[in-house]
Amino acid sequence: MTGVQTCALPIFSRPDWQGYLNWHREVTGIDVRPQTRVTRVAPLGSDRFEIEAVSAHGSVQRYIARTVVLATGAEGSGARVTPAMFDALPASRHAHTNDLIDFSTLKGARIGILGAGASSFDNASAALEAGAASVDLCFRRPQLPLSNPRRWMEFAGYLAHYPELPDAERWHYMKRLYDISQPPPEPTFRKATSLPGFRMRPATPWLSLREEKGAVLVQTPQGTMEFDFVIAGTGIVVDLARRPELSSIALHIALWGDRYQPPAGQEDPRLAKFPYLDRFGAMTEKAPGAAPWAGRLFAIFRGATLSLGPSSASNSNIDRKSTRLNSSHVALSRMPSSA
């Protein structure tokens, strides 16, 4: 075929994305409650939930719902992870890449970052652009992964039918992805590495931290490094028990560790804590009959990844997930209420 023109898809800025979301909210009439934090999701009988939420002003609101969708992003199914060695430092000397860091206060500072994910490179760029003297990005692998295997699964057939794969295939695939990791996006990598003061240090795990004479000393296999501030780019763990808003239901939700026993050599405690969802994204009961409401509680946060495929951090699977959720919700809405 001749005469076909191709063009690169631009990378949209954060304000442009926010503008699109604002437009979408207006044309669809979605009732959005900003600065409102859900503090409790509790079942009421077999087909109702009470949702408790707190506004920015501290007022408590309660809602009753027949169906709840947890679309709470990367941290919504667990919590950020900071190695215990960071506890040896005062809070003013460290942060996590997911924290709200005021980089303007670190102008002229020497910054150390542990981890090589996208957020680590983003924090490095933000720090240097704000005037940090240097950023050393350290990680334990001998080099960054050179390709992103997760891109392979982002084609229509795989995304549409991944939830129907046998448990063994889904487990094996996701364990492989977790084991080999992925590099940061190319634009993110190129931006950080182009900035003066940026240094990437592979094969440099951190063994211990301590504060001494106004500096943070980091012990590595290559010796001691000295910083003014350190950042943990050590990711997020999936663990429903660590979500306070799910405290009344987490014990009743089936996890992959409850439903699937991997063969020898394929064990992975990280994956075992993912919630075991049905093909529509609904929670399932840990003990039959103990949580009849579970099928009305849906998840499209990070913890849904093992059951449904890419979740919370990938737009490529949104349309498939929404279709599954809508199909299940229509069926639930036709069920008679017990109230």
KAKA-V744807 format. One record per residue. OMEGA is omega in whole degrees, -180 to 180 (999 if undefined). Layout:
omega=OMEGA
omega=OMEGA
This chain:
omega=180
omega=176
omega=179
omega=179
omega=177
omega=178
omega=180
omega=176
omega=-177
omega=175
omega=-175
omega=179
omega=178
omega=177
omega=178
omega=177
omega=179
omega=177
omega=178
omega=-180
omega=177
omega=178
omega=-180
omega=180
omega=-178
omega=-174
omega=180
omega=180
omega=180
omega=178
omega=-178
omega=178
omega=-179
omega=179
omega=179
omega=-175
omega=176
omega=-177
omega=-178
omega=171
omega=-174
omega=179
omega=172
omega=-175
omega=-174
omega=-174
omega=177
omega=173
omega=169
omega=180
omega=177
omega=-179
omega=-180
omega=180
omega=179
omega=180
omega=177
omega=179
omega=-178
omega=176
omega=178
omega=-179
omega=174
omega=-178
omega=175
omega=-180
omega=179
omega=175
omega=178
omega=179
omega=-167
omega=168
omega=-172
omega=-178
omega=-173
omega=179
omega=-180
omega=-177
omega=175
omega=-177
omega=174
omega=-180
omega=-176
omega=-178
omega=178
omega=179
omega=179
omega=-177
omega=172
omega=-176
omega=-178
omega=-176
omega=-177
omega=178
omega=172
omega=-179
omega=179
omega=177
omega=173
omega=-176
omega=175
omega=-176
omega=178
omega=179
omega=-178
omega=178
omega=-179
omega=-176
omega=171
omega=-173
omega=174
omega=179
omega=177
omega=-180
omega=-176
omega=175
omega=-178
omega=-178
omega=177
omega=178
omega=178
omega=179
omega=178
omega=180
omega=-179
omega=-179
omega=-178
omega=178
omega=179
omega=175
omega=176
omega=-179
omega=-178
omega=173
omega=173
omega=-179
omega=-173
omega=175
omega=-171
omega=-178
omega=179
omega=175
omega=175
omega=171
omega=-176
omega=178
omega=-179
omega=-177
omega=-180
omega=178
omega=-177
omega=-174
omega=-176
omega=170
omega=-165
omega=-176
omega=-178
omega=-179
omega=-177
omega=-171
omega=178
omega=-178
omega=179
omega=178
omega=176
omega=-180
omega=-177
omega=-180
omega=179
omega=179
omega=-178
omega=-178
omega=-178
omega=177
omega=178
omega=179
omega=179
omega=-177
omega=-176
omega=176
omega=-179
omega=179
omega=173
omega=175
omega=-176
omega=179
omega=179
omega=179
omega=-176
omega=180
omega=-178
omega=-175
omega=179
omega=-175
omega=177
omega=179
omega=180
omega=176
omega=178
omega=-174
omega=176
omega=179
omega=-178
omega=175
omega=176
omega=-177
omega=179
omega=179
omega=172
omega=176
omega=-179
omega=177
omega=176
omega=180
omega=174
omega=179
omega=-178
omega=178
omega=178
omega=176
omega=-180
omega=-179
omega=-176
omega=175
omega=-176
omega=-179
omega=172
omega=-177
omega=-180
omega=-177
omega=177
omega=174
omega=-169
omega=166
omega=-174
omega=180
omega=173
omega=-179
omega=-177
omega=-178
omega=-179
omega=177
omega=-177
omega=-179
omega=180
omega=-173
omega=-178
omega=-177
omega=-172
omega=-177
omega=-176
omega=-176
omega=179
omega=175
omega=178
omega=178
omega=177
omega=-171
omega=-174
omega=176
omega=-178
omega=177
omega=180
omega=-179
omega=-180
omega=-180
omega=178
omega=-178
omega=177
omega=-178
omega=-179
omega=-179
omega=177
omega=177
omega=180
omega=-175
omega=175
omega=-173
omega=178
omega=-178
omega=180
omega=174
omega=176
omega=-177
omega=173
omega=177
omega=-178
omega=177
omega=-177
omega=-178
omega=-178
omega=179
omega=-172
omega=-178
omega=177
omega=-179
omega=-174
omega=-178
omega=170
omega=173
omega=-175
omega=-179
omega=178
omega=-172
omega=-177
omega=-179
omega=-170
omega=-175
omega=-174
omega=-177
omega=171
omega=-177
omega=-177
omega=178
omega=-171
omega=-175
omega=-175
omega=-175
omega=179
omega=-180
omega=-180
omega=178
omega=179
omega=180
omega=-180
omega=-180
omega=-179
omega=-178
omega=178
omega=179
omega=180
omega=-177
omega=180
omega=180
omega=179
omega=178
omega=178
omega=-178
omega=999
